Amino acid sequence: MFPPPSDTFPDLIRSKFSSAVDAGSLTFTPSTEIDVPAGDLTFRVRVAPNLAQKPVPTREEDAAPKPKFNPFLNPEPDLFLCDLGDRYSLILNKFSIVPYHFLCITKEFEPQRAPLSEEDLSATWECLQANVESGSRLLAFYNCGELSGASQEHKHIQFIPVPPDLRLLPDVALSYGIPVSKDAIGQFPTSHPGVEFAHFVLPVPKNPSTDDLVMRFSSLLARTLTTLREHGQRTISFNFAMTKDWMFVAPRGQESYGGVSVNATGMVGLLLAKSEEQLDFIKNTGPLGVTARVGLPRITEDEQQHDY
């Protein structure tokens, strides 16, 4: 395991967030939140119309596109928080709609399409120990692959504080206790019976070892790969999310539906609308209707056929 961020990390991230906003290095976009019921689930939709106001490239820019800029190879000093071991750095998210949104990035380039490694999972767990905002819990998420909602090609795991009383999809799924199937390590991943898209959840024990984390992720990833294969997906795209209580993985079939882009936060119950029109679409279609279209349908489980 990595050493966790120091006890002063919450004070550090709060002070750096404020100073980065004041300096103009970090753009914080105001938003409102609306709860949309979906069966026994509640999706929290964050509405941020200003995110839709992006500059349109000129014809000259289109004709001669510049090489993609990688902001993670040399993070801006105003956004840099601290190192985590020799392999990772923690930085603030430059474009935030949630206060204290931070990222764990690899210091050297690693592709975002790669699954999480043993070290990635260990680093994620240590970051989850940080009490960034009083009265909240941290949600870690990783968007893997081109259809996952990932915004950068450099490997990065993201963290946002969420209210402790907000029951996300994995929280509710675990309350059913309905196993998907037993796997090689004796675990029983769970899915919410009322959710159409394939997803897999496992509880995380208190004080897990790195092996505990790796075995759980491997179990969830195996089912995800099987689902992707059974649906004939040519690329591997999935969403990963984790708290100190559970681990969640969902395979992806497309990046957006009806103009609404969805990443890992949306799949667990935190959708983003960039306009009132998108909010109306989410309400009319239903949050589970949107997530079902960007995810993949469930398949019949056969524990002997998983792609370990």
Helices and strands as residue ranges (DSSP letters): H 9-23, E 27-28, E 32-38, E 41-47, G 49-52, H 59-63, E 80-84, E 88-92, E 95-96, E 102-106, H 118-128, E 137-144, E 156-162, H 169-176, E 200-203, H 210-230, E 238-242, E 246-251, E 256-257, E 260-261, H 264-268, E 270-273, H 276-285, H 287-294
